[in-house]
Structures are given as C-alpha cells and as structure tokens.
Amino acid sequence: MDRRNLSDHNTHLVRLQPIGTELRVPGGTPMRDFLFEQGVEFPCGGNGRCRGCKIRIVEGDAAVNNAQQEHLSQKELDAGWRLACQCRVEQNLTIELRQWDAAILANEASFAFVPQEGLGVAIDVGTTTLVAQLLDLATGQVLGVKTGLNPQARHGGDVMTRIQFALAGTGLATLRDLIRHEVGRLIRQLLEASGSSREAMRKVVLVGNTVMHHLFCGLDVEPLSRYPFESDHDGLHVVSAAEMDWDVPDAVQAFFLPGLGSFVGSDVLAGMLATGVHDGDRPRMLVDLGTNGEIILADKHRILCASTAAGPAFEGARISSGMRASTGAIWKVFARNGHVGCEVLGNVEPRGICGSGLVDAVAVGLDIGALRPGGRLNGGDQWSLCGGVSLTQADIRQLQLAKGAVAAGVRLMLERWPISVEDLECFYLAGAFGNYVDRSSARRIGLLKGSPDKVEPAGNTALLGAKIALCSGWEADTSYTEIRARTEHVGLNEDPRFQDVYVEEMVFPAEDD
C-alpha cells in the first residue's frame, strides 16, 4: 500500500528526511510544535522574522503566507522551501530538514576532585543546547553524557526574545517549567542508560548565562530588559529536586552557580575555574564566543569581565544559509589556484554553512578579492561557494556586526588594563565555535589580533568548570565569593568610545598582517 495515502480525517503522516523519522500529526498542527524536537531551530521565536527554521517540502504542500513571501525568494518557494514557524500540517508530507545531528562539545579534560559519596550531574545550560554529564563523585569518572535542545528556544532563539516572552503573562513560569522538565528528563536518561540507581544521586550543579540562570530559577527578568541590565539575583541559587518534581530523591539539591555581573553569567565563572585564567602572574584573556561574547582579562591580582552583544552569526543564525555545526554544514573554506573549495561535516552534499565556515569564507573572500575590506561583495549581492550554498551581502554584514562587537570589547578591555595583546601570556578561546574556528582565518578578518600561537582553544569550559564545582564541593564553599569580590564588571555600553571603536572594528583588515 502507498503510505502517502495513509491519512484519516484527523491525522496525517509526516516523514522527515534525511533522519527517516515518521510522525502521526493531527490536522492543523503548527509545524513548530513537533519539528523543534527534531532539531529545527526557531531563532526569532516563531514570529516569521528570520529564515532560521527553513525546511523544504519534498512531497505534499504547505500554504505560503506574507511572512514567507517576504523572507523567501520566489525561486525558493517554487522549490518547496518554507518557514516552518508559519506552516501547519494539512495533508501527508515529506519534509527535508536543513539541520540535524547537532554536534555538541562535551569537555573530557581531566580535573582535580575531592572524593565524595554517590553520584552527581554537571549541566551546561546553553541558550540553544543542554549538555549533561553523570559522574561518580568517588572517582570523578564520567558515567554518561546526554545532550538536548533547550526547549525554551521555541519561544525565541536569543536571550532578549525570551526575556520579552517571559515578561508577558505567564511566560516566565512557562520558560521555567520547560527547562526544569528537560533537565529532569536528561538526568533520568543518564541514570537509566548507565544502569545507576536513582537513590545514589546526591547533587546537581548547573551553569549558564545570566538569563538562563534567571529563567531556570524562576527569577524576575525585568531588570535585564532595560539599562543598566543589572539584577540583584545573580548569586548562588539552590533548588530542591522535590520542588522541580524530578525522579530522584527529594533531598537532592540543584546548585545554579552565581554570575559575575550583568550579562556575564556562571558559564564564564565556570570557564575561569576550568582554565585558571585568574591565577597567572601575567595577564591572560578568556573569550567565550556565542550570541553574547563574554570576555575575561585577569591575573592573580585583578579580574575584569565584560559582555558584548555579538549576535548569533558565530552559531550560523541569521545567515541565509546558516546552520549549526552538524551534518551537511560547510565548516571549512579554502582557496586553491584561485578557486574556492569547501569541507562539509559528514562528507555529504552541503546544506548550509556554520560559524567556522563563515569565518573561513570571508577570510578567503578577502584574499582572492571577492570581498572588499569595507565588507562589500565584488560582483553583486551574492557570492556562490559550493553545492548551491551562497553568502549574501546581508550575511557579510551580520559577521561584521558580530566580529566588530567582540574585537571592540577585547580592544577596550586591554586599554583599560592597560596592555597590548602582545603582553598577554595566553588567549583562551572557549565554546564550540572557539574550538573549531581556524585561528588564522579569525586573525585575517580582524576577530583576533596578535600571534595565533598564543590562542588556545579551550573547548566547553562551562561544562568542565561545572564538573570541577560538582566534584570538589566548590558549590557549597565560599571560593566563588573571593573570585566575585576581586572581579570588576566593565559596562562596555557605558564607555563613550565603544560606538566609535565598534565601527572601526567592523572593517576587515586590508591585507593579512
């Protein structure tokens, strides 16, 4: 029997390629209600303001509305491309997904620990993804790893969109319950997969940016929605498992580590624990590149921290063909004999480009003359890379905004010390993007300055720092108090020079220095 005809009056068959998943979906169901769990992101919260949830209808059809006509070309619409956030299921469908098999960075570096009884879980609560590791507290051994998408992302891909949602009606409670339920599910999966007893659970340590901290703990985010973006609730928070209805003993407590101020959260504090950036005789710098670019400049006497709104370009969002670093993503671009070549994750046909590929592409474009230092493409508003993936003028602008914000923040932090980048002992680059980006390409576009030899990819320092806290009893002592006491938060938005430096740093270097 032809399965395409297997529908009744109430449900329709939806087949997802290339993952091979088949779903029975009630008629009229918004696609965002079931595609988010399959790896489709909704960066603008499903409001039809971006192209982040682009899918292709292979069999069947989905209606086109004004938002899709505005953001998709007629050629794309004719080829079956749609914005999932604007579509409902009205018939049997076969849908081709642009993003799947998210590659999440789990830091497996060794660390010191204090032997304790039982089991614990360390969790990096990211804006987009969650990473949880189950550990034997007696040995420090990792017993299991689970990852998942942050379910809050269906209400917005960035923190400001989620803040707006949280401020409306019961939005805060909705986002709090979503993230707590998902964390509880990951913990249950970890225990089941490892064959561990729920009764052995002792504690959970979580880290994340300031907004994730507030949303998990159910704290008022209104102060974070307006200048000066400060909250009185960024300290250590403890929530019981019983309060969150987790399937572990009620006595288990979840510790959400404290932030460092404004939009510099406990994920950066954890990064300090992981790298020891604050323990050196000479100044070192830690930069965590994500939607917010967090910056730490420190030695054993002084700590400066800052956050700058880089935007999501480093994660592939708001880029016309952008996607996460997953199967089908162009992650490396190079020039050979004047021609552009690409490497694709999974060695399949390219479906888009991730952050590291975007940086490579712009660096190559500058070298071969396809792109001017001011950011203007030579020869039109679109540059074809390979396999149907192109960069537009708007894509280049998004990268300029992101790299300009980070480069300006780094420059102003160094001036405040004051030192030059050459005076740094080490430059730690944290996060998935920092781990995979080509340092020479980052230097070519002006994202990084100085010698690439000083740049050290540090991986997921947030997760490693959470494990250190979990296995050392750190979350229960006063070590974080000492670190926070000598940390000075730098409000880059308050610096009268920031806007001018930001504009200067948006320009790409004329040549590779």
C-alpha positions in Angstrom: 0.0 0.0 0.0 1.2 3.5 -0.8 1.9 5.1 2.6 1.3 8.5 1.3 -2.4 7.7 1.3 -2.3 6.6 4.9 -4.3 9.5 6.4 -7.6 9.8 8.1 -9.8 12.8 8.9 -7.8 13.6 12.0 -4.2 12.8 11.4 -1.6 13.0 8.7 1.7 11.1 8.1 4.8 13.4 8.2 8.1 11.8 7.0 11.3 13.6 7.9 14.4 13.4 5.7 17.3 12.5 6.0 16.7 11.2 9.5 14.0 8.8 8.5 11.6 9.7 11.2 7.8 9.2 10.6 5.3 11.0 12.7 1.5 10.9 13.0 0.3 14.5 13.4 -3.2 15.8 14.0 -4.5 18.0 11.1 -3.9 21.7 11.6 -0.9 21.2 13.9 1.7 24.0 13.7 5.0 22.5 12.4 6.9 24.2 15.2 5.1 22.1 17.7 6.8 18.9 16.6 9.8 20.0 14.5 11.7 21.7 17.4 12.2 18.3 19.0 13.7 17.1 15.6 16.4 19.7 15.6 14.7 22.6 13.8 15.5 25.9 15.4 13.2 29.0 15.7 15.7 31.8 16.3 13.0 34.6 16.3 10.6 32.6 18.5 8.4 31.6 15.6 7.4 35.1 14.6 8.4 34.8 10.9 11.2 37.5 11.2 14.1 35.3 10.1 15.0 32.3 8.0 16.3 30.1 10.8 13.5 27.5 10.5 13.7 27.0 6.7 12.6 23.5 5.6 11.8 22.0 2.2 8.5 20.3 1.3 9.5 17.3 -0.8 6.1 15.7 -1.1 2.8 17.4 -0.4 2.3 21.1 0.1 2.1 23.8 2.8 0.5 27.2 2.4 2.5 30.3 1.8 1.7 33.5 3.8 3.0 37.1 3.7 5.9 36.4 6.1 7.2 33.6 3.8 6.9 35.8 0.7 8.9 38.5 2.4 11.8 36.3 3.6 11.9 33.6 0.8 12.5 34.3 -2.9 10.0 33.1 -5.5 12.7 30.6 -6.7 12.9 29.2 -3.2 9.1 29.0 -2.8 8.8 27.2 -6.1 11.4 24.7 -5.0 9.4 23.8 -1.9 11.2 25.9 0.7 9.0 27.1 3.6 9.4 28.7 7.0 8.3 26.0 9.5 7.1 28.5 12.0 4.5 29.8 9.6 3.1 26.4 8.4 0.5 23.9 9.6 0.1 20.3 8.6 -3.0 19.9 6.4 -2.0 16.8 4.5 0.6 14.0 4.3 4.0 15.5 3.9 7.6 14.6 3.3 9.9 17.3 4.8 13.6 17.7 4.2 15.3 19.2 7.3 18.3 21.5 6.9 19.7 20.8 10.4 20.1 17.6 12.3 22.5 15.5 14.4 23.8 18.5 16.4 27.4 18.1 17.3 27.6 19.2 21.0 31.0 19.8 22.5 31.5 17.8 25.8 34.7 18.6 27.6 36.5 15.4 28.6 39.6 17.1 30.1 40.9 15.7 33.4 40.5 17.7 36.6 41.2 17.5 40.4 38.5 16.3 42.6 37.7 15.6 46.3 36.2 12.0 46.7 32.6 12.0 47.9 29.8 9.5 48.1 27.2 8.9 45.4 26.5 10.4 42.0 26.3 13.9 40.7 25.3 15.6 37.4 27.0 18.6 35.9 25.0 20.6 33.3 25.8 23.4 30.9 22.5 25.2 30.3 23.1 26.9 27.0 20.7 29.2 25.2 20.4 26.7 22.4 21.7 23.4 23.7 22.0 21.5 27.0 24.9 19.2 27.9 24.6 16.9 31.0 27.2 14.5 32.4 26.7 11.9 35.1 29.7 11.5 37.4 30.8 9.1 40.1 31.7 11.5 42.9 34.1 9.0 44.5 36.3 8.7 41.4 35.4 11.7 39.2 34.7 9.3 36.4 32.1 10.3 33.8 29.5 7.6 33.6 27.4 9.1 30.8 26.7 12.1 28.6 23.3 13.3 27.3 22.6 16.3 25.2 19.4 18.1 24.1 18.0 21.2 22.7 16.9 23.9 25.1 13.1 23.7 24.8 12.8 27.4 25.6 14.1 28.0 22.1 10.7 27.5 20.6 9.8 30.9 22.2 12.9 32.6 20.9 16.5 31.8 19.7 18.2 34.6 21.7 18.0 35.8 25.2 16.3 39.1 24.5 13.4 37.4 22.7 13.0 35.1 25.7 13.1 38.0 28.1 10.2 39.6 26.1 8.3 36.3 26.3 8.9 35.9 30.0 7.5 39.4 30.7 4.2 38.7 29.0 1.5 36.9 31.1 2.6 33.5 32.4 5.7 33.5 30.1 8.2 33.3 33.0 6.5 30.2 34.5 6.3 28.6 31.1 10.0 29.0 30.4 11.0 27.9 33.9 8.9 24.7 33.7 10.2 23.9 30.2 13.8 24.0 31.2 13.4 22.2 34.6 11.4 19.4 32.9 14.0 18.9 30.2 16.9 18.9 32.8 15.0 16.3 34.8 14.5 14.2 31.7 18.2 14.3 30.9 19.0 13.2 34.4 16.6 10.3 34.2 18.1 9.2 30.9 21.6 9.4 32.3 20.6 7.1 35.2 18.8 4.7 33.0 21.5 4.4 30.4 24.3 3.9 32.9 22.2 1.4 35.0 22.7 3.6 38.1 20.3 3.8 41.0 18.3 7.0 41.4 18.9 6.6 45.2 22.6 7.2 44.6 22.0 10.7 43.3 23.4 13.4 45.6 23.5 16.8 43.8 23.4 18.7 40.5 25.5 21.7 39.5 24.3 23.9 36.7 25.9 26.8 34.9 24.7 29.2 32.2 24.4 32.8 31.2 22.6 35.3 33.3 19.2 34.9 31.5 19.3 31.1 31.7 20.1 31.4 35.4 17.1 33.6 36.0 14.7 31.5 33.9 15.7 28.2 35.5 15.3 29.7 39.0 12.1 31.5 38.1 13.6 34.9 38.9 12.3 38.2 37.6 14.0 39.1 34.3 12.5 42.6 34.1 15.8 44.3 35.3 17.6 42.5 32.5 15.3 44.1 29.9 16.5 47.6 30.5 19.6 49.7 31.2 21.8 49.1 33.3 20.9 45.4 32.8 21.7 44.5 36.4 19.9 42.1 38.7 20.1 41.6 42.4 19.5 37.9 42.0 22.7 36.6 40.3 24.1 34.9 43.3 24.2 31.1 44.1 20.7 29.6 43.9 19.7 26.3 45.4 16.5 24.5 44.3 15.3 21.1 45.6 14.5 18.1 43.4 11.2 17.9 45.2 10.3 21.4 44.1 11.1 20.5 40.4 9.4 17.1 40.5 12.5 15.2 39.4 12.6 11.5 39.6 15.4 11.4 42.2 15.3 11.5 46.0 13.7 14.7 47.3 16.8 15.6 49.3 18.9 16.1 46.1 19.6 19.8 45.5 20.4 21.6 42.3 23.0 24.4 42.6 23.0 27.1 39.9 26.3 28.8 40.3 26.5 32.6 40.5 27.3 35.0 37.8 29.9 37.7 37.7 27.6 40.7 36.8 25.1 41.9 34.2 25.2 39.5 31.3 28.4 37.7 32.4 27.0 34.5 33.9 28.1 31.5 35.8 29.2 29.8 32.5 32.0 32.3 32.4 32.7 31.8 36.1 33.0 28.1 35.3 35.3 28.9 32.4 37.6 30.7 34.9 37.7 27.5 37.1 38.4 25.4 34.0 41.3 27.5 32.6 42.7 29.1 35.7 42.8 32.4 33.7 42.7 34.3 37.0 45.7 32.6 38.6 48.6 33.7 36.4 51.5 36.0 37.2 51.0 37.6 33.8 47.6 38.7 32.4 45.6 36.2 30.4 42.3 36.6 28.4 39.3 34.2 28.1 36.8 34.9 25.4 33.6 32.7 25.1 32.2 33.3 21.7 28.4 32.8 21.4 25.4 35.1 21.0 27.0 37.1 23.7 30.7 37.5 23.6 31.9 37.2 27.2 35.4 38.4 28.0 37.7 37.9 31.0 41.0 39.7 31.4 42.8 38.6 34.6 45.9 37.8 36.6 46.2 36.6 40.2 45.6 40.1 41.5 42.8 41.6 39.3 39.9 40.4 37.2 38.0 42.4 34.6 34.9 40.9 33.0 32.6 42.2 30.2 29.9 41.1 27.8 29.2 42.3 24.3 26.2 41.5 22.1 27.9 39.7 19.3 24.7 38.3 17.9 24.2 34.7 16.6 26.3 34.8 13.4 29.1 32.7 15.0 26.5 30.0 15.6 25.2 30.2 12.0 22.0 32.0 12.9 20.6 35.0 10.9 22.8 33.8 8.0 20.7 33.0 4.8 22.3 29.5 4.5 23.4 29.3 8.2 23.1 26.2 10.4 24.7 24.7 13.4 27.9 22.7 13.1 26.2 19.5 12.2 25.9 17.1 9.3 25.8 18.9 6.0 27.4 22.1 7.3 30.3 23.7 5.4 32.8 24.1 8.3 35.9 24.9 6.3 36.5 27.0 3.2 39.8 27.4 1.4 41.2 28.7 -1.9 43.3 26.7 -4.3 44.6 28.0 -7.6 42.1 30.9 -7.3 39.1 28.6 -6.8 37.1 28.1 -3.7 36.9 24.7 -2.0 34.8 23.5 0.9 34.8 20.8 3.5 31.4 19.5 4.7 30.7 17.8 8.0 29.6 14.2 7.3 31.1 14.3 3.8 27.7 14.8 2.3 26.2 17.4 0.0 26.4 20.9 1.6 23.1 22.2 3.0 24.4 25.3 4.7 27.3 26.9 6.5 28.2 27.1 10.2 30.2 29.7 12.1 33.7 28.4 11.4 32.9 28.0 7.7 31.6 31.6 7.6 34.8 33.0 9.1 36.9 30.9 6.6 34.8 32.0 3.7 35.2 35.7 4.5 38.9 35.3 5.0 39.2 33.6 1.6 37.0 36.2 0.0 39.3 39.0 1.2 42.4 37.1 0.0 41.1 36.4 -3.5 39.4 39.8 -4.0 35.8 38.6 -3.8 35.2 40.9 -0.9 36.4 44.4 -0.1 37.7 45.4 3.4 34.6 47.5 3.9 32.5 44.4 3.6 31.1 45.0 0.1 31.0 42.0 -2.2 32.6 42.4 -5.6 30.3 41.5 -8.5 26.8 41.6 -7.0 25.0 40.9 -3.8 25.6 37.2 -3.6 28.7 35.0 -3.7 28.4 31.3 -4.6 30.6 29.0 -2.5 29.7 25.4 -3.4 26.8 23.0 -3.7 24.2 25.7 -4.0 25.3 27.4 -0.8 25.9 31.2 -1.2 26.7 34.1 1.0 24.7 37.3 0.6 25.6 40.9 1.4 23.4 40.7 4.4 25.3 37.7 5.7 28.6 39.6 5.4 27.1 42.4 7.4 26.0 40.0 10.2 29.5 38.7 10.5 30.9 42.3 10.6 28.5 43.2 13.4 29.5 40.1 15.4 33.2 40.4 15.0 33.2 44.1 15.4 31.5 43.8 18.8 33.9 41.2 20.1 37.0 42.9 18.7 35.9 46.2 20.1 35.3 44.6 23.5 38.7 43.0 23.6 40.4 46.2 22.5 38.8 48.3 25.2 39.4 45.8 27.9 43.1 45.7 27.0 43.3 49.5 27.0 41.6 49.6 30.5 44.4 47.4 32.0 46.4 48.9 30.1 48.3 46.4 28.0 48.6 45.3 24.3 47.5 41.9 23.0 51.2 41.0 22.7 51.5 41.3 26.5 49.1 38.5 27.1 50.5 35.2 28.3 47.6 33.3 26.8 44.4 33.9 24.9 41.8 31.2 25.7 39.0 30.8 23.1 36.1 28.9 24.6 32.9 27.3 23.2 32.2 25.1 20.2 32.9 27.9 17.8 36.1 28.8 19.5 37.2 25.1 19.4 36.7 24.7 15.6 37.4 28.2 14.1 40.6 28.5 12.2 42.8 30.9 14.1 44.5 32.2 11.0 41.1 33.0 9.4 39.9 34.7 12.6 43.0 36.8 12.5 42.6 37.6 8.8 39.1 39.0 9.4 40.2 41.0 12.4 38.4 38.9 15.0 41.6 38.1 16.8 44.8 40.2 17.0 48.4 39.3 17.7 50.1 35.9 17.2 47.8 32.9 16.6 50.3 30.9 18.6 49.0 32.5 21.8 45.4 31.4 21.1 44.5 28.3 22.9 41.1 26.6 22.0 39.7 25.7 25.4 36.6 23.6 24.5 33.5 23.6 26.6 35.0 25.4 29.7 31.5 25.9 31.1 30.9 22.2 31.4 34.4 21.4 32.7 34.0 24.2 35.3 30.6 22.8 36.4 32.3 19.3 36.9 35.1 20.9 38.9 32.5 22.5 41.2 30.5 19.3 41.4 33.4 17.1 42.3 35.2 19.5 44.7 32.3 20.6 46.8 33.1 24.0 45.5 29.4 25.0 45.1 29.0 24.7 48.9 32.0 26.7 50.0 33.0 30.4 49.6 35.6 30.2 46.8 33.2 31.9 44.4 32.9 34.8 46.9 36.6 35.5 46.7 36.6 35.4 42.9 33.5 37.7 42.7 35.0 40.1 45.2 38.0 40.9 43.0 36.1 41.0 39.8 35.3 44.3 38.2 32.5 44.3 35.7 33.1 46.6 32.8 30.0 48.0 31.2 31.1 48.4 27.6 27.9 50.1 26.7 28.8 52.8 29.2 32.2 53.5 27.6 31.9 56.7 25.5 34.4 55.3 23.0 32.6 52.0 22.4 30.5 53.0 19.5 33.4 54.6 17.6 35.7 51.6 18.3 32.9 49.2 17.3 32.5 50.9 13.9 36.3 50.9 13.3 36.5 47.1 14.2 33.7 46.2 11.8 36.0 46.9 8.9 38.1 43.9 7.7 41.9 44.3 7.5 43.0 45.3 4.0 45.6 42.5 4.0 46.9 39.7 6.2 49.4 41.2 8.6 
